[in-house]
Amino acid sequence: MKFSLFITLCAAAAAFAASVTPERVKSVDAATYKLIANGTLSLADIPSVGRRDLQKRDAGNVYLCTDANWQGYCVYITDAGPDECVDLAGDLDDLVSSVGPDPNQICTFYIAHNCDFLNDQFSVRSPGYSDLSRGISVGEGGEHFFNDQISSYKCHYDFF
């Protein structure tokens, strides 16, 4: 009886995990994504990869989706250097609803381009925020809602 319940729960968990992962994901390194952001390259030139083709996420990468709970259009930006600012291109600029930095790093997301620290921002560790429409505590300023407001980010290693 307990074994059949365990099998049922495992099957349900697997079905749920498959349902929240987009079928196709754009995976692009930060240098190429910057060319897209400044208009030198088109995102259409970057092939989508099936979710089974994605590799294990390592430090230096960020997963961004336009809908809550990792749904909608998603891009996996890789190979940004420590504290390297990445401006979002038109495919994600002011459209992001889910953010997921890799393990062992902390990323700061900004509502302005060029990682302008004078504007609203928030920092997050893995696994990130699955729904930016929910308020995020930003210290003494209370809660802020960052859904569809992110324009840039940068990350650095965090081993604590």
C-alpha positions in Angstrom: 0.0 0.0 0.0 2.7 2.5 1.0 4.8 1.5 -2.1 1.9 2.1 -4.5 1.2 5.5 -2.8 4.9 6.4 -3.3 4.8 5.4 -7.0 1.7 7.5 -7.5 3.2 10.5 -5.8 6.4 10.1 -7.9 4.4 9.9 -11.1 2.4 13.0 -10.1 5.6 15.0 -9.3 7.1 14.0 -12.7 4.0 15.1 -14.5 4.0 18.4 -12.7 7.7 19.0 -13.4 7.1 18.4 -17.1 4.1 20.7 -17.2 6.0 23.7 -15.8 9.0 23.4 -18.1 8.5 25.1 -21.5 8.8 22.7 -24.4 11.3 24.9 -26.3 13.9 27.2 -24.7 16.3 29.7 -26.2 19.8 29.1 -24.9 22.3 31.8 -25.7 25.6 33.0 -24.2 25.8 36.5 -22.7 28.1 37.9 -25.5 25.7 36.8 -28.2 22.7 38.1 -26.2 24.4 41.5 -26.0 24.6 41.5 -29.8 20.8 40.9 -29.8 20.2 43.6 -27.3 22.1 46.2 -29.4 20.4 45.1 -32.6 23.5 43.6 -34.3 22.0 40.1 -34.3 18.4 38.8 -34.4 17.0 36.4 -31.8 15.5 34.5 -34.8 19.1 33.5 -35.7 19.4 31.5 -32.4 17.9 28.0 -32.6 15.6 26.8 -29.8 16.7 23.7 -28.0 14.4 21.0 -26.7 14.2 20.8 -22.9 16.0 17.5 -23.0 18.9 19.1 -24.8 19.5 21.6 -22.0 22.6 21.0 -20.0 22.9 21.1 -16.2 23.0 24.8 -15.1 26.4 26.0 -13.8 27.4 29.2 -12.1 27.3 32.2 -14.4 23.9 31.4 -16.1 20.4 32.8 -15.6 17.0 31.5 -16.7 14.3 34.1 -17.5 10.7 33.5 -18.5 7.9 35.9 -19.6 5.2 34.2 -17.6 5.0 33.2 -13.9 6.1 29.6 -12.9 8.6 29.3 -15.6 6.1 29.4 -18.4 5.7 31.4 -21.7 8.8 32.4 -23.6 12.0 31.5 -21.8 15.7 32.3 -22.4 18.7 30.7 -20.7 21.5 33.3 -20.8 24.9 31.7 -20.2 28.6 32.7 -19.6 28.1 36.2 -18.2 31.3 37.1 -16.2 31.2 38.0 -12.5 29.5 41.4 -12.1 29.1 41.8 -15.9 26.0 43.8 -16.6 23.6 42.2 -19.2 21.0 44.5 -20.7 17.8 42.6 -21.8 16.8 42.8 -25.4 13.3 43.5 -26.7 12.3 39.8 -26.3 12.6 40.1 -22.5 13.0 43.8 -21.6 10.1 44.8 -19.2 8.5 41.4 -19.9 10.1 39.0 -17.3 7.9 37.3 -14.8 10.2 34.5 -13.6 14.0 34.7 -12.8 16.3 31.8 -11.9 20.0 32.3 -11.2 22.3 29.2 -11.0 23.5 27.8 -7.7 26.4 29.4 -6.0 25.7 32.9 -7.3 23.7 35.9 -6.3 22.1 38.0 -9.0 20.8 41.6 -8.9 18.0 42.5 -11.3 17.4 46.2 -12.2 14.4 48.0 -13.6 16.8 50.2 -15.6 19.3 49.4 -18.3 23.1 49.4 -17.6 22.5 48.0 -14.1 21.7 51.5 -12.8 21.8 51.1 -9.0 20.0 54.4 -8.5 16.7 52.7 -9.6 14.8 49.9 -8.0 16.5 46.5 -7.8 16.4 43.2 -6.0 18.9 40.4 -5.4 18.2 36.7 -5.4 19.9 33.4 -5.1 19.0 30.1 -6.7 16.3 28.9 -7.3 15.1 32.4 -7.9 11.5 33.8 -8.0 8.9 31.9 -10.0 6.3 34.7 -9.8 7.5 38.4 -9.8 3.9 39.6 -9.5 4.2 38.7 -5.8 5.8 41.4 -3.7 9.5 41.2 -2.9 10.8 42.8 0.2 13.4 45.5 -0.7 14.4 46.5 2.8 13.0 49.6 4.4 11.1 50.5 1.2 8.7 47.6 1.9 7.4 45.3 -0.9 7.9 46.1 -4.5 6.4 44.3 -7.5 9.0 43.6 -10.3 6.8 41.8 -12.7 7.4 43.0 -16.3 9.9 45.6 -15.1 13.3 44.0 -15.4 15.7 45.6 -17.9 19.2 44.4 -16.8 21.0 42.1 -14.3 24.4 41.1 -13.1 25.6 38.2 -11.0 28.6 37.2 -8.8 29.7 34.1 -7.1 28.3 33.5 -3.6 29.7 30.6 -1.7 27.9 31.1 1.6 
